[in-house]
Amino acid sequence: MLKFLSKVKIEFNALDPRLASCMEFLAQCNARKAKESNPACQLIVKRRTDDQPPQIAVTFVNGVEEVFDATSTPAQTIRNMILEKGQLLETEQMFREAGETWPIVIPEEELRQPTPSIKPRKAEDKQ
């Protein structure tokens, strides 16, 4: 998960009963496997004393920042959203490295073409 991020900032009041998501996400970020995936990812924990709701802010490697309300969003949902966006970043990087433009634009006429049916061959036919 951390391999797609350059910075994670977790803010919460330790006495706030809504901090469960922050604590779970922090534990996931501190896991050995996560840290090894991107040792350069900056992890900032800010313990607050006010009544602001807990929040998690992540900065992706491409500079895009996203802030999650940790009171209403479970840590697993945040993690899944990061992984989905990370896969999109990887795909974009692959296309750019191959010299292709991004995003890929598929012409309308190609979208309307029927797909050819492919009949699976039997094991005997393959030899």
C-alpha positions in Angstrom: 0.0 0.0 0.0 2.8 2.5 0.9 4.6 1.9 -2.4 2.1 4.3 -4.1 2.4 7.0 -1.4 5.0 9.6 -0.6 3.4 10.9 2.6 0.8 9.8 5.1 -0.5 12.2 7.8 -2.7 10.9 10.5 -4.4 13.3 12.9 -6.5 12.4 15.9 -7.3 13.2 19.5 -6.2 10.2 21.7 -9.3 10.6 23.9 -11.7 10.7 20.9 -13.8 7.6 20.7 -13.9 7.9 16.9 -10.2 7.2 16.5 -10.4 3.4 15.7 -9.9 3.8 12.0 -6.9 6.0 12.5 -5.3 3.5 14.9 -5.9 0.6 12.5 -4.6 2.5 9.5 -1.5 3.5 11.5 -0.9 -0.1 12.5 -1.1 -1.1 8.8 1.4 1.6 7.9 3.8 0.5 10.6 3.7 -3.1 9.4 7.1 -4.5 8.3 5.8 -5.4 4.9 4.3 -2.0 4.3 7.5 -0.2 5.4 9.6 -2.4 3.2 7.5 -1.6 0.1 8.5 2.1 0.3 11.0 3.1 3.0 10.9 6.7 1.7 7.3 7.2 2.5 7.0 9.8 5.2 4.6 8.9 8.1 3.4 11.8 10.2 1.3 11.3 13.3 -0.3 14.4 14.8 -1.9 14.0 18.2 -4.5 16.7 18.7 -6.1 18.1 21.8 -9.1 19.8 20.1 -12.4 18.3 19.1 -11.6 18.1 15.3 -12.6 14.7 13.8 -9.9 12.2 13.1 -8.5 12.4 9.6 -6.1 10.6 7.3 -4.3 12.5 4.6 -2.3 10.7 1.9 -0.1 12.1 -0.8 0.4 9.8 -3.8 3.8 9.6 -5.6 2.5 11.8 -8.4 1.7 14.6 -5.9 -2.0 14.2 -5.6 -3.3 14.6 -2.1 -6.4 13.0 -0.7 -7.9 13.5 2.8 -10.2 10.9 4.3 -12.6 11.5 7.2 -11.6 8.7 9.6 -14.8 8.9 11.6 -17.0 7.5 8.8 -14.5 5.6 6.6 -13.1 2.3 7.8 -9.3 1.8 7.5 -9.8 -1.1 5.1 -11.9 1.0 2.8 -9.2 3.7 2.8 -6.5 1.0 2.1 -8.6 -0.4 -0.8 -9.0 3.0 -2.3 -5.3 3.6 -2.2 -4.6 0.3 -3.8 -7.0 1.0 -6.6 -5.6 4.4 -7.4 -2.1 2.9 -7.1 -2.9 0.3 -9.8 -4.1 3.2 -12.0 -0.8 5.0 -11.4 1.2 1.8 -12.3 -0.9 1.4 -15.5 -0.3 5.0 -16.5 3.4 4.7 -15.9 3.6 1.5 -18.0 1.9 3.3 -20.9 4.1 6.4 -20.6 7.3 4.2 -20.5 6.1 2.5 -23.7 5.8 5.9 -25.4 2.0 5.8 -25.5 -0.2 8.7 -24.7 -2.3 8.7 -21.5 -5.2 8.4 -21.1 -5.8 5.9 -23.9 -8.7 7.1 -26.1 -10.5 4.2 -27.9 -12.3 5.4 -31.0 -16.1 5.1 -30.9 -16.2 2.9 -34.0 -13.8 0.4 -32.3 -16.1 0.3 -29.2 -19.1 -0.6 -31.4 -17.3 -3.5 -33.2 -18.6 -7.0 -32.4 -16.1 -9.1 -30.5 -15.0 -12.2 -32.4 -16.1 -15.4 -30.8 -13.3 -17.7 -29.8 -14.0 -21.4 -29.6 -11.9 -23.2 -27.1 -9.9 -26.0 -28.5 -10.0 -29.5 -27.0 -6.9 -30.9 -25.5 -6.7 -33.5 -28.4 -6.9 -30.6 -31.0 -3.9 -28.8 -29.5 -1.4 -31.5 -30.3 
